[in-house]
Amino acid sequence: MPPRLTSRFRPLQTFSLNLNRHLLFRRAFHDAKADFITLDAKGSLTKRELDIFIGDPHQTYITFGKDVGFAMNSTIVKQTGMCLASDPEKVPLTFFHDTRHFAHDAVPYPRIVIKQDLPRQNETNMSPATLWLWGASHSITLDGTPDHEFEESSRESHERLKGAAELLRHR
């Protein structure tokens, strides 16, 4: 058989990637403190200092332990007597820029007070926010921001990959 003079391999083909900002997004995690203020069983205010993560000054999120997220959700539901959202892993909140705290519109407590302001999303003193009740920790993001989109995408990926992770765990 005569030697083959051309390669059997096809030349590499190039393709372009449409990189959007989600792929180029970087999240910083700075240690910070916050106050979790809530009502106890007797209706008195109690304050607990929290260890949180917060982003760079232009970022719009905080992350904290799951116990705080669940406590906040539970207390809001008890006080309002209603289901907060159609999605049980997302609780609508508001960030009040003048007092630097997150709370639900219907009740003043519980609230999480942070030490720094977050970028305003509109001309008012308040920005809509979401408490995310999923994952190894819970977080709050200001709505309509890249941080909110990042959290939404992360949660969707987590849901899509949950079945694959279970299959790999049992191998």
Secondary structure, 3 states (H helix, E strand, C coil): CCCCCCCCCCCCCCCCCCCCCCCCCCCCCEEEEEEEEEECCCCCEEEEEEEEEECCCCCCEEEECHHHHHHHHHHHHHHHCCCCCCCCCEEEEEEECCCCEEECCCCCCCEEEECCCCCCCCCCCEEEEEEECCCCCEEEEECCCHHHHHHHHHHHHHHHHHHHHHHHHCC
